[in-house]
Amino acid sequence: MSDAKARLPRDERRAQLLSAALEVFTSAGYHAAAMDEIADRAGVSKPVLYQHFPSKLDLYLAVLDLHVDQLVYSIQRAIASTQDNADRVRATVDAYFNFIEEEGEAYRLLFESDMSVEPAVRERLTRMTYDCAAAVSAVIAADTGIPDEAAMLLGIGLVGTAQFTARYWLERDGRVPREEAARLVANLQWRGISGYPRTLDERGKR
C-alpha cells in the first residue's frame, strides 16, 4: 500500500470506503457481501476498514444514511426551487427520476435491499419517505389550509406515486423516455392536487 493511500484524509478515506461498500452491497446483497471484498475494492486492509466501521451493519447503515440524505435533500431542493405549485410538482417528480436514473446502485440499496426487514434499516427508509412527504405536505397545508394530518396523507400519496412510478420506469428499461415519463407522472399528480383550492391571501384572492 502506498504512503499516499495511507495518508488519505479521513473524510476522503470514508468516502472511498462508502463507495466501495455501495458497489459490493448492491452487487452481492448484504448477507453475501464480505468485509474482505469491500476492503479489497477500496484498496485498503481490513483493519483500516474496521477502524472506520466496527461492523458490516455499521458500514451498511452509513451507506444507507448517505443516500437517504441525498434523496431527501434533492426533494427538498426541488420543492424550494419555485413558488409555482405546478412547477413544484414537476420538479419533485423529476428529482425522483433523476435520482433513480443517475444513482442506480443507490436506488437498489434503498428500494430493493435484502435488509429492508432489519429494524435499523426500516427506520431509515421510513424516515426517508416521511421527510420527503413532510416537505410536500408543508406546502399543501400552507396553501389549502387543510389540517396537517390530512396534508401529510396527501404528501405521502404524492411521494409514493413518484417513488413507485420511477422504480417501474427503471425496471422497464426506460421504454418510455425519461423526460416523457416524468412529465406523465407530474401531470397525473398535478391534475389531482390542483383540485384542492388555495386559501385566501391577505387581499382576498385565491
JOSUL-V356947 format. One record per residue. N is the residue number from 1. PHI is phi in whole degrees, 0 to 359 (NA if undefined). OMEGA is omega as a letter, one per 30 degrees, with the letter a starting at -180 (NA if undefined). Layout:
BEGIN
n=N phi=PHI omega=OMEGA
n=N phi=PHI omega=OMEGA
END
This chain:
BEGIN
n=1 phi=NA omega=a
n=2 phi=285 omega=l
n=3 phi=297 omega=a
n=4 phi=299 omega=l
n=5 phi=294 omega=a
n=6 phi=296 omega=a
n=7 phi=260 omega=l
n=8 phi=301 omega=l
n=9 phi=306 omega=a
n=10 phi=303 omega=a
n=11 phi=297 omega=l
n=12 phi=292 omega=l
n=13 phi=298 omega=a
n=14 phi=299 omega=l
n=15 phi=298 omega=l
n=16 phi=297 omega=a
n=17 phi=293 omega=l
n=18 phi=295 omega=l
n=19 phi=295 omega=l
n=20 phi=295 omega=a
n=21 phi=296 omega=l
n=22 phi=302 omega=a
n=23 phi=299 omega=a
n=24 phi=288 omega=a
n=25 phi=297 omega=a
n=26 phi=282 omega=a
n=27 phi=276 omega=a
n=28 phi=253 omega=a
n=29 phi=85 omega=a
n=30 phi=301 omega=a
n=31 phi=292 omega=l
n=32 phi=274 omega=a
n=33 phi=291 omega=a
n=34 phi=244 omega=l
n=35 phi=298 omega=l
n=36 phi=302 omega=a
n=37 phi=294 omega=l
n=38 phi=295 omega=l
n=39 phi=298 omega=l
n=40 phi=299 omega=a
n=41 phi=298 omega=a
n=42 phi=276 omega=a
n=43 phi=76 omega=l
n=44 phi=231 omega=l
n=45 phi=279 omega=l
n=46 phi=297 omega=l
n=47 phi=302 omega=l
n=48 phi=296 omega=l
n=49 phi=300 omega=a
n=50 phi=288 omega=l
n=51 phi=296 omega=a
n=52 phi=271 omega=a
n=53 phi=224 omega=a
n=54 phi=296 omega=a
n=55 phi=212 omega=l
n=56 phi=296 omega=l
n=57 phi=294 omega=l
n=58 phi=302 omega=l
n=59 phi=294 omega=a
n=60 phi=299 omega=a
n=61 phi=294 omega=l
n=62 phi=294 omega=l
n=63 phi=297 omega=a
n=64 phi=298 omega=a
n=65 phi=302 omega=a
n=66 phi=302 omega=a
n=67 phi=275 omega=l
n=68 phi=299 omega=a
n=69 phi=297 omega=l
n=70 phi=297 omega=a
n=71 phi=293 omega=a
n=72 phi=300 omega=l
n=73 phi=297 omega=l
n=74 phi=298 omega=l
n=75 phi=290 omega=l
n=76 phi=299 omega=l
n=77 phi=294 omega=l
n=78 phi=297 omega=a
n=79 phi=293 omega=a
n=80 phi=278 omega=a
n=81 phi=284 omega=a
n=82 phi=203 omega=l
n=83 phi=262 omega=l
n=84 phi=272 omega=a
n=85 phi=291 omega=l
n=86 phi=297 omega=l
n=87 phi=292 omega=l
n=88 phi=299 omega=l
n=89 phi=299 omega=a
n=90 phi=298 omega=a
n=91 phi=294 omega=a
n=92 phi=291 omega=l
n=93 phi=298 omega=a
n=94 phi=298 omega=l
n=95 phi=297 omega=l
n=96 phi=294 omega=a
n=97 phi=296 omega=l
n=98 phi=298 omega=a
n=99 phi=299 omega=a
n=100 phi=290 omega=l
n=101 phi=287 omega=a
n=102 phi=270 omega=a
n=103 phi=240 omega=a
n=104 phi=302 omega=a
n=105 phi=293 omega=l
n=106 phi=295 omega=l
n=107 phi=302 omega=a
n=108 phi=295 omega=l
n=109 phi=296 omega=a
n=110 phi=284 omega=a
n=111 phi=247 omega=a
n=112 phi=231 omega=a
n=113 phi=288 omega=l
n=114 phi=280 omega=l
n=115 phi=250 omega=a
n=116 phi=295 omega=l
n=117 phi=272 omega=l
n=118 phi=293 omega=a
n=119 phi=307 omega=a
n=120 phi=294 omega=l
n=121 phi=287 omega=l
n=122 phi=301 omega=l
n=123 phi=299 omega=a
n=124 phi=290 omega=l
n=125 phi=292 omega=l
n=126 phi=295 omega=l
n=127 phi=298 omega=l
n=128 phi=301 omega=l
n=129 phi=296 omega=a
n=130 phi=296 omega=a
n=131 phi=295 omega=l
n=132 phi=295 omega=a
n=133 phi=293 omega=l
n=134 phi=296 omega=l
n=135 phi=295 omega=l
n=136 phi=290 omega=a
n=137 phi=293 omega=l
n=138 phi=298 omega=l
n=139 phi=291 omega=l
n=140 phi=299 omega=a
n=141 phi=296 omega=a
n=142 phi=294 omega=a
n=143 phi=275 omega=a
n=144 phi=253 omega=a
n=145 phi=79 omega=l
n=146 phi=286 omega=a
n=147 phi=302 omega=a
n=148 phi=302 omega=a
n=149 phi=293 omega=l
n=150 phi=293 omega=l
n=151 phi=296 omega=l
n=152 phi=294 omega=l
n=153 phi=300 omega=l
n=154 phi=294 omega=l
n=155 phi=298 omega=l
n=156 phi=299 omega=l
n=157 phi=297 omega=l
n=158 phi=292 omega=l
n=159 phi=296 omega=l
n=160 phi=298 omega=l
n=161 phi=299 omega=a
n=162 phi=296 omega=a
n=163 phi=298 omega=a
n=164 phi=287 omega=l
n=165 phi=289 omega=l
n=166 phi=295 omega=l
n=167 phi=296 omega=l
n=168 phi=299 omega=l
n=169 phi=301 omega=a
n=170 phi=291 omega=l
n=171 phi=296 omega=l
n=172 phi=269 omega=l
n=173 phi=60 omega=l
n=174 phi=60 omega=a
n=175 phi=297 omega=l
n=176 phi=266 omega=l
n=177 phi=308 omega=a
n=178 phi=304 omega=a
n=179 phi=298 omega=l
n=180 phi=291 omega=l
n=181 phi=299 omega=l
n=182 phi=297 omega=l
n=183 phi=295 omega=l
n=184 phi=299 omega=a
n=185 phi=292 omega=l
n=186 phi=297 omega=l
n=187 phi=297 omega=l
n=188 phi=300 omega=a
n=189 phi=293 omega=a
n=190 phi=293 omega=l
n=191 phi=299 omega=l
n=192 phi=279 omega=a
n=193 phi=287 omega=l
n=194 phi=289 omega=l
n=195 phi=287 omega=l
n=196 phi=271 omega=a
n=197 phi=290 omega=l
n=198 phi=291 omega=l
n=199 phi=287 omega=l
n=200 phi=289 omega=l
n=201 phi=274 omega=a
n=202 phi=295 omega=l
n=203 phi=264 omega=l
n=204 phi=78 omega=a
n=205 phi=248 omega=l
n=206 phi=287 omega=NA
END
